[in-house]
Amino acid sequence: MTGTSLDRLMDRLDGKRDALIALTRDLIRIPTLNPPGECYRDICVLLDKRLSASGFQTQLIRAIGAPGDSDRYPRWNIVARREGKTAGECIHFNSHTDVVEVGLGWTKDPFGGEVQDGKIYGRGACDMKGGLATSIIAAEAFVEEFPDFTGAIEISGTADEESGGYGGVAYLAEKGFFDPKRVQHVIIPEPLNKDRICLGHRGGWWAEIETFGQIAHGSMPFLGDCAVRHMGAVLEQFETKLYPAMAQRFTEMPVVPEGARQSTMNINSIHGGEKEQAADYTGLPANCVPDSCRVVIDRRYLAEENHAQVSGEVTAMLDDLASSRPNFRYALRELNHVAPSMTDKNAPIVLSVDTSIRKVFGAAPDYVASPGSYDQKHIDRIGKLKNCIAYGPGILDLAHQPDEYIVVQDMIESAKVMAHTLAQILLPGLQPKPTIPR
């Protein structure tokens, strides 16, 4: 393969600007809100038609029995594969199709796909329908320019990443779709910026803590036992012991932003006592001492920590209270756990994308890790495929924000990186594989 043919590929992508905008807008206009998981099949049907027309063999796969899957809200996924002329390695682009709730503060139609000043607006524009569209355009341009490539290209659109990915990538990984014998390279086009390579993410431990008391009349609280006060003691332990301890722990992972390079914990919710009444209820609260109080914690941890340490640290604090505070009783329930994931900087997909970024932008990429987890966790732990990164257009800080947008030129340039990476892996003329000095 000559430099001229690569130049033609880059020019071909410049000519696909309108097609990229149109596809991104079509994807945004399907309101795949999660929860509860709406319109998953609709977006898979759109992708099916698009990719089938481009010569991909497609499968629509429902994650039957996965968390969240129901007849009302089925968890649909699509996997599309385009075989090359001869056998070789497979590169897979995985994007989630779900988006979070709209929220307040929008000045644009969240599902309108409005184009203004070189930006496409809408919920999911950045996270991550723009990245999905970019990978499709990159693959189509590559196949058009090099129809006799070796190996295979796969593109997937998967459900539920915003709620853990168990009805999407986790389900597909359990079914063997990310078996290293089938797929050798994975790029997840999450919005980590067009000139950065994301090697992985921190770990996460979600748990619910419940404290117990005894109900009594609110005018005679001494006859009861207030579960909220017991929870106050838990929160005090967090403030005086756990948060200061976490603030002293830092990672060698290149996590961005800087504040996420230490251990963190968010108190996701707290509720104690009487249930909140409907908005049209005009009465007063009941006179009761609460006999239950619950908090949900979201603990993000570093590669230098482990699950047993993180959960054990909280359990030890609760046990100390149980032995020192009269009548203190608690229950701890783990809601979810995700281990940290990091791909080696010398992994083949990292070296290939590094070379492509240098080619497109004329500068070396930054290497980062994500503060929150994404679907690499399932490809790594369930699929046993380590050669996986996140790379895609979009500014991470815009994810989940009102007036979310993606810059069209960023998508074009990111598509060039993706297409150049395809060329390195699937065209024999670029052998041997690139090596980047470290």
C-alpha positions as CSV (number, residue, x, y, z in Angstrom):
1,M,0.0,0.0,0.0
2,T,1.4,3.4,-0.9
3,G,1.1,6.8,0.7
4,T,-1.1,7.8,-2.2
5,S,-3.7,5.2,-1.4
6,L,-3.8,6.3,2.2
7,D,-4.1,9.9,1.0
8,R,-7.1,8.8,-1.1
9,L,-8.7,7.2,2.0
10,M,-8.3,10.5,3.9
11,D,-9.8,12.4,1.0
12,R,-12.7,10.0,0.8
13,L,-13.5,10.7,4.5
14,D,-13.4,14.4,3.9
15,G,-16.1,13.8,1.2
16,K,-18.3,12.0,3.7
17,R,-19.0,14.9,5.9
18,D,-22.6,15.3,4.9
19,A,-23.2,11.5,5.3
20,L,-21.6,11.6,8.8
21,I,-23.8,14.5,9.9
22,A,-26.9,12.8,8.5
23,L,-26.2,9.5,10.2
24,T,-25.4,11.1,13.6
25,R,-28.7,13.1,13.4
26,D,-30.6,9.9,12.6
27,L,-29.2,8.2,15.6
28,I,-29.8,11.1,18.0
29,R,-33.5,11.3,16.9
30,I,-34.2,7.9,18.3
31,P,-34.7,8.5,22.1
32,T,-33.0,5.4,23.5
33,L,-33.4,6.6,27.1
34,N,-32.0,4.3,29.8
35,P,-33.6,3.8,32.2
36,P,-36.0,2.3,31.3
37,G,-34.5,1.2,28.0
38,E,-36.6,2.7,25.3
39,C,-36.4,2.3,21.5
40,Y,-33.5,-0.2,21.6
41,R,-34.9,-2.2,18.7
42,D,-35.7,0.9,16.7
43,I,-32.0,1.9,16.7
44,C,-30.9,-1.6,15.9
45,V,-33.2,-1.7,12.9
46,L,-31.8,1.6,11.7
47,L,-28.2,0.2,12.1
48,D,-29.2,-3.1,10.5
49,K,-30.5,-1.3,7.3
50,R,-27.4,0.9,7.1
51,L,-24.8,-1.8,7.7
52,S,-26.5,-4.4,5.6
53,A,-26.5,-2.0,2.7
54,S,-22.7,-1.6,3.2
55,G,-22.1,-5.4,2.9
56,F,-22.1,-6.3,6.6
57,Q,-23.7,-9.5,7.8
58,T,-25.9,-8.5,10.8
59,Q,-27.4,-10.1,13.9
60,L,-30.0,-8.6,16.2
61,I,-29.6,-10.2,19.6
62,R,-31.9,-9.7,22.5
63,A,-30.3,-10.2,26.0
64,I,-33.0,-12.4,27.3
65,G,-32.9,-12.7,31.1
66,A,-30.3,-9.9,31.5
67,P,-30.9,-7.3,34.2
68,G,-33.5,-4.8,32.9
69,D,-34.7,-7.1,30.0
70,S,-38.5,-7.4,29.8
71,D,-41.1,-7.7,27.2
72,R,-41.9,-4.1,27.6
73,Y,-38.3,-3.0,27.5
74,P,-36.3,-5.7,25.6
75,R,-32.6,-5.3,25.6
76,W,-31.7,-5.4,21.9
77,N,-28.2,-5.3,20.5
78,I,-26.7,-5.5,17.0
79,V,-23.5,-7.1,15.8
80,A,-22.4,-6.6,12.2
81,R,-19.4,-8.3,10.5
82,R,-17.8,-7.7,7.2
83,E,-15.4,-10.4,6.1
84,G,-12.3,-9.5,4.0
85,K,-11.1,-11.3,0.9
86,T,-8.7,-13.5,2.9
87,A,-8.4,-14.7,6.5
88,G,-6.8,-12.4,9.1
89,E,-7.4,-10.5,12.3
90,C,-10.7,-8.9,13.3
91,I,-11.0,-5.3,14.5
92,H,-14.3,-4.6,16.4
93,F,-15.8,-1.1,17.0
94,N,-18.2,-1.3,20.0
95,S,-20.6,1.6,20.8
96,H,-23.4,1.8,23.3
97,T,-26.7,3.0,21.9
98,D,-28.4,4.1,25.1
99,V,-28.5,7.6,26.5
100,V,-29.2,9.0,30.0
101,E,-32.2,11.1,31.0
102,V,-32.5,14.5,29.4
103,G,-32.5,16.7,32.6
104,L,-33.1,20.4,32.8
105,G,-31.5,23.4,31.2
106,W,-31.6,22.6,27.5
107,T,-31.9,25.3,24.9
108,K,-32.0,22.8,22.0
109,D,-34.3,20.0,21.3
110,P,-32.6,17.0,23.0
111,F,-33.7,14.7,20.2
112,G,-33.6,17.1,17.3
113,G,-30.1,16.6,16.1
114,E,-29.8,20.4,15.4
115,V,-26.7,21.4,13.5
116,Q,-25.3,24.9,14.4
117,D,-21.8,26.4,14.0
118,G,-20.2,23.0,13.1
119,K,-21.7,21.2,16.0
120,I,-24.5,18.6,16.3
121,Y,-26.6,18.9,19.4
122,G,-28.7,16.3,21.2
123,R,-28.7,13.8,24.0
124,G,-26.1,11.2,23.1
125,A,-24.4,13.4,20.5
126,C,-21.2,13.2,22.5
127,D,-21.9,10.1,24.6
128,M,-21.7,8.3,22.2
129,K,-23.8,8.3,19.1
130,G,-21.3,10.6,17.4
131,G,-18.6,8.0,18.0
132,L,-20.8,5.2,16.7
133,A,-21.5,7.2,13.5
134,T,-17.8,8.0,13.2
135,S,-16.8,4.3,13.3
136,I,-19.4,3.3,10.7
137,I,-18.3,6.1,8.3
138,A,-14.6,5.1,8.9
139,A,-15.3,1.4,8.1
140,E,-17.4,2.2,5.0
141,A,-14.7,4.5,3.6
142,F,-12.0,1.9,4.3
143,V,-14.0,-0.9,2.6
144,E,-14.8,1.3,-0.4
145,E,-11.1,2.2,-0.9
146,F,-9.7,-1.3,0.0
147,P,-12.3,-3.9,-0.9
148,D,-9.7,-6.7,-0.9
149,F,-8.6,-6.3,2.8
150,T,-7.7,-9.2,4.9
151,G,-9.4,-10.3,8.1
152,A,-12.7,-8.8,9.2
153,I,-14.4,-5.7,10.6
154,E,-17.1,-5.8,13.2
155,I,-19.4,-3.0,14.4
156,S,-21.7,-3.4,17.4
157,G,-24.4,-1.2,18.9
158,T,-25.2,-2.4,22.4
159,A,-27.6,-1.7,25.2
160,D,-27.4,-0.5,28.8
161,E,-23.9,0.8,29.1
162,E,-25.2,3.7,31.2
163,S,-26.6,1.2,33.7
164,G,-23.7,-1.3,33.8
165,G,-23.8,-2.9,30.3
166,Y,-25.3,-6.2,31.5
167,G,-27.9,-6.2,28.8
168,G,-25.4,-5.3,26.2
169,V,-21.6,-6.1,26.1
170,A,-21.7,-8.3,29.2
171,Y,-24.4,-10.5,27.6
172,L,-22.5,-10.6,24.2
173,A,-19.2,-11.5,26.0
174,E,-20.9,-14.3,27.8
175,K,-22.1,-15.6,24.4
176,G,-18.6,-15.6,23.0
177,F,-18.8,-12.5,20.8
178,F,-15.5,-11.1,22.3
179,D,-13.6,-14.4,22.4
180,P,-10.0,-13.6,21.3
181,K,-10.3,-16.4,18.7
182,R,-13.1,-14.4,17.0
183,V,-12.0,-10.8,17.7
184,Q,-8.4,-9.6,18.2
185,H,-8.7,-5.8,18.5
186,V,-11.4,-3.7,20.1
187,I,-11.9,0.1,19.9
188,I,-14.7,1.7,22.0
189,P,-15.4,5.2,20.6
190,E,-16.3,6.8,23.9
191,P,-15.8,10.6,24.0
192,L,-12.2,10.8,25.4
193,N,-11.1,13.5,22.8
194,K,-9.8,12.9,19.3
195,D,-6.1,12.9,20.2
196,R,-6.1,10.8,23.3
197,I,-6.0,7.0,23.9
198,C,-7.9,5.7,26.9
199,L,-6.2,2.6,28.3
200,G,-8.8,1.7,30.9
201,H,-10.8,2.8,33.9
202,R,-10.9,2.8,37.7
203,G,-12.8,0.2,39.6
204,G,-16.3,0.7,41.2
205,W,-18.0,-0.7,44.2
206,W,-21.7,0.1,44.8
207,A,-23.4,-0.9,48.0
208,E,-26.5,-0.2,50.1
209,I,-26.2,0.3,53.8
210,E,-29.3,0.1,56.0
211,T,-29.4,1.0,59.7
212,F,-32.3,-0.2,61.9
213,G,-34.2,1.3,64.8
214,Q,-37.6,0.9,66.4
215,I,-40.8,2.8,65.5
216,A,-42.5,4.8,68.1
217,H,-44.6,8.0,68.5
218,G,-42.6,11.1,67.4
219,S,-43.6,12.9,70.6
220,M,-42.0,10.1,72.7
221,P,-38.8,9.3,70.7
222,F,-37.2,7.8,73.9
223,L,-39.6,4.9,73.5
224,G,-38.2,4.1,70.0
225,D,-34.8,4.1,68.3
226,C,-34.1,6.4,65.4
227,A,-32.5,4.7,62.5
228,V,-31.6,8.0,60.9
229,R,-29.5,8.9,63.9
230,H,-27.7,5.6,63.6
231,M,-27.0,6.5,59.9
232,G,-25.7,9.8,61.0
233,A,-23.1,8.0,63.0
234,V,-22.1,6.1,59.8
235,L,-21.8,9.3,57.9
236,E,-19.7,10.8,60.6
237,Q,-17.3,7.8,60.3
238,F,-17.1,8.4,56.6
239,E,-16.3,12.1,57.1
240,T,-13.7,11.7,59.9
241,K,-12.1,8.5,58.8
242,L,-12.9,7.2,55.3
243,Y,-12.8,10.4,53.3
244,P,-9.4,11.5,54.8
245,A,-7.9,8.1,54.2
246,M,-9.1,8.0,50.5
247,A,-7.6,11.5,50.0
248,Q,-4.1,10.1,50.7
249,R,-4.3,7.4,48.0
250,F,-3.1,8.1,44.5
251,T,-2.7,6.0,41.4
252,E,-0.1,5.6,38.7
253,M,-3.0,5.1,36.3
254,P,-3.2,8.2,34.0
255,V,-6.8,9.0,35.2
256,V,-8.4,12.3,34.1
257,P,-9.4,14.7,35.4
258,E,-6.7,15.1,38.1
259,G,-9.1,14.8,41.0
260,A,-9.9,11.3,40.0
261,R,-6.4,10.1,40.5
262,Q,-7.3,9.5,44.1
263,S,-9.8,7.2,45.6
264,T,-13.3,8.7,45.7
265,M,-16.8,8.0,47.1
266,N,-20.1,9.5,46.3
267,I,-23.1,9.1,48.6
268,N,-25.6,8.4,45.8
269,S,-28.8,8.6,47.9
270,I,-30.2,8.6,51.4
271,H,-33.7,7.8,52.7
272,G,-35.0,7.2,56.1
273,G,-38.4,7.0,57.7
274,E,-41.7,7.6,56.1
275,K,-42.0,7.3,52.3
276,E,-42.3,10.5,50.4
277,Q,-45.9,11.1,49.4
278,A,-47.2,11.9,46.0
279,A,-46.9,15.5,44.8
280,D,-50.7,16.1,45.2
281,Y,-50.7,15.0,48.8
282,T,-51.6,18.0,51.0
283,G,-51.5,16.4,54.5
284,L,-48.8,16.5,57.1
285,P,-46.2,13.8,57.9
286,A,-47.0,11.0,60.4
287,N,-45.6,11.3,63.9
288,C,-43.2,8.3,63.8
289,V,-39.7,7.5,64.8
290,P,-38.0,6.0,61.7
291,D,-37.0,2.3,62.1
292,S,-35.0,2.2,58.8
293,C,-32.6,4.4,57.0
294,R,-30.7,3.5,53.8
295,V,-27.8,5.0,51.8
296,V,-26.3,4.0,48.5
297,I,-22.6,4.6,48.1
298,D,-20.6,4.7,44.9
299,R,-17.0,4.0,45.7
300,R,-14.5,4.4,42.9
301,Y,-11.1,2.7,43.5
302,L,-7.7,2.5,42.0
303,A,-5.6,-0.2,40.4
304,E,-3.5,-0.2,43.6
305,E,-6.6,-1.2,45.7
306,N,-8.7,-4.3,45.5
307,H,-12.3,-5.3,46.0
308,A,-11.7,-7.0,49.4
309,Q,-9.9,-3.9,50.7
310,V,-12.6,-1.5,49.6
311,S,-15.5,-3.4,50.9
312,G,-13.7,-4.6,54.0
313,E,-12.8,-1.0,55.0
314,V,-16.5,0.0,55.1
315,T,-17.5,-3.2,56.8
316,A,-14.9,-2.7,59.5
317,M,-16.3,0.8,60.2
318,L,-19.8,-0.6,60.5
319,D,-18.6,-3.4,62.8
320,D,-16.8,-0.9,65.0
321,L,-20.1,1.1,65.4
322,A,-21.9,-2.1,66.2
323,S,-19.5,-2.8,69.1
324,S,-19.3,0.7,70.4
325,R,-22.8,2.3,69.7
326,P,-25.8,1.1,71.8
327,N,-28.4,-0.7,69.7
328,F,-26.6,-0.2,66.4
329,R,-27.6,-2.7,63.8
330,Y,-27.0,-2.6,60.1
331,A,-27.2,-4.6,56.9
332,L,-24.8,-4.2,54.0
333,R,-25.7,-5.3,50.5
334,E,-23.4,-5.1,47.5
335,L,-25.2,-3.8,44.4
336,N,-22.4,-4.0,41.9
337,H,-18.7,-4.4,41.5
338,V,-16.4,-3.5,38.6
339,A,-12.7,-4.2,38.8
340,P,-10.2,-1.7,37.4
341,S,-9.1,-2.4,33.8
342,M,-5.9,-1.3,32.1
343,T,-4.5,-2.2,28.7
344,D,-0.8,-2.4,28.3
345,K,0.7,0.6,26.4
346,N,2.5,-1.8,24.1
347,A,-0.7,-3.7,23.1
348,P,-1.2,-4.0,19.3
349,I,-4.3,-1.8,19.2
350,V,-2.6,0.9,21.3
351,L,0.5,0.9,19.0
352,S,-1.7,1.1,15.9
353,V,-3.9,3.9,17.1
354,D,-0.9,5.8,18.4
355,T,0.7,5.6,14.9
356,S,-2.6,6.8,13.3
357,I,-3.0,9.7,15.7
358,R,0.6,10.8,14.9
359,K,-0.2,10.5,11.2
360,V,-3.5,12.5,11.3
361,F,-2.5,15.2,13.9
362,G,1.2,15.3,13.6
363,A,1.7,14.8,17.3
364,A,1.9,12.0,19.8
365,P,-1.3,11.2,21.7
366,D,-1.9,11.6,25.4
367,Y,-2.6,8.4,27.3
368,V,-5.4,8.6,29.8
369,A,-7.7,6.4,32.0
370,S,-11.3,7.1,32.6
371,P,-12.6,8.1,36.1
372,G,-15.8,6.0,35.5
373,S,-16.1,2.6,34.0
374,Y,-17.3,1.7,30.6
375,D,-17.8,-1.5,28.7
376,Q,-14.1,-2.4,28.5
377,K,-14.7,-4.1,31.9
378,H,-16.8,-6.8,30.3
379,I,-14.6,-7.3,27.3
380,D,-11.7,-7.7,29.7
381,R,-13.1,-9.8,32.5
382,I,-15.8,-11.9,30.7
383,G,-14.4,-11.9,27.1
384,K,-10.8,-12.3,28.3
385,L,-9.8,-9.9,25.6
386,K,-7.1,-7.5,26.8
387,N,-6.3,-5.8,23.5
388,C,-9.0,-3.1,24.0
389,I,-9.0,0.7,24.3
390,A,-11.4,3.6,24.2
391,Y,-10.8,6.1,21.4
392,G,-13.3,8.4,19.9
393,P,-14.4,12.0,19.2
394,G,-16.2,14.1,21.7
395,I,-15.3,16.1,24.8
396,L,-15.8,14.0,28.0
397,D,-17.0,16.9,30.1
398,L,-20.0,17.3,27.8
399,A,-21.4,13.9,28.5
400,H,-24.7,13.9,30.4
401,Q,-24.9,17.7,30.2
402,P,-27.7,19.9,28.9
403,D,-27.1,21.0,25.3
404,E,-24.7,18.1,24.7
405,Y,-23.0,18.4,21.4
406,I,-20.2,16.9,19.2
407,V,-18.0,18.9,16.8
408,V,-18.3,17.6,13.2
409,Q,-14.7,18.3,12.3
410,D,-13.6,16.3,15.4
411,M,-15.6,13.3,14.0
412,I,-14.0,13.6,10.6
413,E,-10.5,13.7,12.1
414,S,-11.3,10.8,14.4
415,A,-12.7,8.8,11.5
416,K,-9.4,9.3,9.7
417,V,-7.6,7.8,12.8
418,M,-10.0,4.8,12.8
419,A,-9.7,4.2,9.1
420,H,-5.9,4.5,9.2
421,T,-5.9,2.0,12.0
422,L,-7.9,-0.4,9.9
423,A,-5.4,0.0,7.2
424,Q,-2.5,-0.9,9.5
425,I,-4.2,-4.0,10.8
426,L,-6.0,-5.3,7.8
427,L,-3.7,-4.4,4.9
428,P,-0.7,-6.7,4.4
429,G,1.3,-3.9,2.9
430,L,1.7,-2.2,6.3
431,Q,3.4,-5.2,7.9
432,P,5.3,-5.4,10.2
433,K,3.1,-3.8,12.9
434,P,4.2,-0.4,14.2
435,T,6.3,0.0,17.3
436,I,6.4,3.3,19.2
437,P,9.4,4.2,21.3
438,R,8.6,4.4,25.0
